[in-house]
Amino acid sequence: MRWWSVLLLGGALGFSLRRDGLQTRYPESGSYLSPPHEKEALIGWGVFLRDKEECLALHNYGLVDYCSLIHTLQYFSVPFIILWVLLLLWLLNDTAETYFVPPLQYWSSRLRLSPCMAGATLVAAGNGAPDLVMTALAPTTLESLHIVICDTLCILCVAGGAFLFIRSRQAGEMHADGKESVEHALGQLDARTYAGSAAWLCCALAYLLFLLGSGHIGLPSCAVMPALYIGFLTTLALLDDGIPYEVPAPAGPPPPLPGLTLQKDAGYLETLRFGLTMPTYVLRWMLIPPSDFYWDRSRRVFSSASPMALLVFIGWTTGLSLQWYVRSSLSMCILFSAICLSTFLLVLSGDGPEIPKLYPLTTLLAKVSSVLVLLAIARELTSCCKTVAFFLGVSRFVLESTVVPWGNSLGDLVTAIAMVRQGQAAAAATALFASPLFNVLLSAGLTLIISTSHGQVISLDSPVQQMQVAGGAFLACIMLCAALIFEKQVGPFGAAGLAGLYIIFLVGVVAAELQRVA
């Protein structure tokens, strides 16, 4: 807990220096990390912050206005922000495990996809949404590439290390219970698919290093990146074992939806936890229809509410007014389709146990909704952390190297952990390489294609730091692949090695920032 105390003490000290106008290393900025900038009064700090390009994730229609919160409550905002961050982290983990994985299992079974193909397509596309948005919002092309590369390194080191740690812990628990040996408890992952994905990721990073080293990027060189992704999917299909994922058939009466029923023998703490978390479950079930192969009255009610609730949620999180849905023929068609689907599910679907004919459509809606909810939670968490970091005087370089990649990679982290816990280790292992590959070849590739679509040639000014981070991501890819291949031999040391590599990267970021402001 010492580092938490140091962080809180540093935040209070930084606020005092801003408020009292004491002399620091940079008297004009009140920060040890930021260079001097235009001096702002405390009363106008919130407006000043919203005008900064570093706070692109902040919007005046967001759930919480963190600028006003910190400005109004000052020191007392610290406990509220800590509790809010913990709540968002819990929502991310629970949404991934309870809402994101079931529709993935359904469509993997319905499309007869193997776990590895599902991880390379459905999971990678879902987790790549935050990275695509943040890459498109970056002010410059070099910063877009920097965010993508840092995202890749974070996914490989943090999410990959968490995957290895959870697998090793599960094997240790089963071995301690005397059920299986450690080697048998770990199971056998098909090395062909994740090793092939790792090879393609190394090729993509090598090509990105080539583009950065050339210093000039044109449209022909950008068009190669989506072509490489098509080649990756083709290779993965050839290497796939072809064994589709099978979902066990539901047996017995439909169980109650998670989070909506309190056990009869629940104690005081369990009752308190249920009372605090139940509204979040109700809201998420309204947005994400159940996809657990069961059907009853509660599932019918929530599924019928999901289409309209999702439209309201999209309008709320994107700043669109409800009048937007009646302004054009396309928006009116979307609204009419949502009304028809809600009406059919509520009136004609029945109370089960037979699932309705439109059940595949509700599970597809659940897949899209779960991705959008995870994106909204990750964006809110990133906004909170970016505001606090900027308030403490952290520069945009540090934010784009740490906070932004953390927010973009949270989906990969929580889905990897949730899939391992639910027996989807093969799909999670492939997604660890397929998600960064999606970011590098599609997110960065499409951004570069748009920037060069009018015949422009992008000139990169001394991308030394980006090339160094890309080299670290290349090394992390090799380390993670080797740790998966020799998982039974290295055990938890593979996760420790990846964690050590990421710590070296963070130390390098801090050193580069201190050198810049010196």
Buried (B, 14 or more C-beta within 10 A) or exposed (E): EEEEEEEBEEBEBBBBBBEEEEEBBBEEBBBBBBEEBEEBEBEEBBEBBBEEEBBBBBBEEBBBBBBBBBBEEBEEBBEBBEEBBEBBBEBBBBBBBBBBBBBBBBBBBBEEBBBBBBBBBBBBBBBBBBBBBBBEBBEEBBBBBBBBBBBBBBBBBBBBBBBBBBBBEBBBEBBEEEEEEBEEBBBEBBBBBBBBBBBBBBBBBEBBBEBBEEEEBBBEBBEEBBEBBEEBBEBBEEBBEEEBBEBEEBEEEBEEBBBEBBEEEEEEEEEEEBEEBBEBBBEBBBBBBBBBBBBBEBBBBBBBBBBBBBBEBBBBBEEBEEEBBEEEEEBEEBBEEBEEBBEBBEEEBBEBEEBBEBBBBBBBBBBEBBBBBBBBBBBBBBBBBBBBBBBBBBBBBBBBBBBBBBBBBBBBBBBBBBBBBBEBBBBBBBBBBBBBBBBBBBBBBBBBBEBBEEEEEBEBEEBEBBBBBBBBBBBBBBBBBBBBBEBBEBBBEBBBBBBEBBEEBEEBBEEBBEEEBE
